Amino acid sequence: MRRGDEDGIMSEASLLLAEIQSDVEQINRRAQSTPQTPDILRQGIAALADKIDALCDLSRR
């Protein structure tokens, strides 16, 4: 548990963010490797994955 996180909320938030990051990375890989996926959907998923990665990076600071 993080320092100053007696109730565990920050630890839970970090764990949830990591799970979301993993899920969106899997979806992104599938979308990029499936030729039937429309380009606009592929781009949207990739943008979402990038934003979640950035959020995870910020939460670790």
FIGU-719061 format. One line per 8 residues: number of its first residue (from 1); their letters; for each residue x negated, y negated, z of C-alpha. Coordinates in Angstrom, 2 decimals, padded with zeros to 5 digits, m for minus. Example, Ala and Ser with C-alpha at 12.3 -4.5 7.8 and 13.67 -1.06 7.14 Angstrom:
! FIGU-719061
1> as> m012.30 004.50 007.80 | m013.67 001.06 007.14
! end
This chain:
! FIGU-719061
1> mrrgdedg> 000.00 000.00 000.00 | m001.23 m003.49 m000.79 | m002.38 m005.87 001.90 | 000.52 m008.05 003.02 | 003.02 m005.58 001.55 | 004.41 m004.13 004.77 | 007.79 m003.30 003.25 | 006.22 m001.69 000.17
9> imseasll> 008.12 m003.83 m002.33 | 005.03 m004.91 m004.27 | 003.77 m001.33 m004.39 | 007.15 m000.13 m005.68 | 007.23 m002.92 m008.27 | 003.75 m001.99 m009.47 | 004.71 001.67 m009.74 | 007.88 000.82 m011.66
17> laeiqsdv> 005.95 m001.44 m014.04 | 003.43 001.32 m014.69 | 006.25 003.76 m015.47 | 007.93 001.27 m017.81 | 004.58 000.64 m019.52 | 004.09 004.36 m020.07 | 007.62 004.80 m021.42 | 007.38 001.91 m023.86
25> eqinrraq> 003.97 003.10 m025.07 | 005.50 006.50 m025.88 | 008.41 004.87 m027.71 | 006.00 002.64 m029.61 | 003.88 005.61 m030.71 | 006.97 007.46 m031.90 | 008.33 004.44 m033.76 | 004.99 003.77 m035.46
33> stpqtpdi> 004.59 007.39 m036.55 | 008.15 007.90 m037.84 | 008.45 006.71 m041.44 | 012.25 006.34 m041.17 | 011.95 003.69 m038.46 | 012.86 000.31 m039.97 | 010.01 m002.22 m039.96 | 012.00 m004.75 m037.94
41> lrqgiaal> 012.59 m002.17 m035.21 | 008.96 m001.06 m035.31 | 007.80 m004.68 m034.92 | 010.24 m005.34 m032.07 | 009.11 m002.27 m030.15 | 005.44 m003.19 m030.66 | 006.13 m006.74 m029.42 | 007.94 m005.39 m026.36
49> adkidalc> 005.04 m003.03 m025.62 | 002.57 m005.93 m025.84 | 004.64 m008.06 m023.46 | 004.97 m005.24 m020.93 | 001.19 m004.67 m021.12 | 000.63 m008.36 m020.40 | 003.08 m008.26 m017.48 | 001.28 m005.24 m016.03
57> dlsrr> m002.06 m007.03 m016.35 | m000.68 m010.09 m014.55 | 000.79 m007.98 m011.76 | m002.63 m006.48 m010.99 | m004.17 m009.87 m010.21
! end
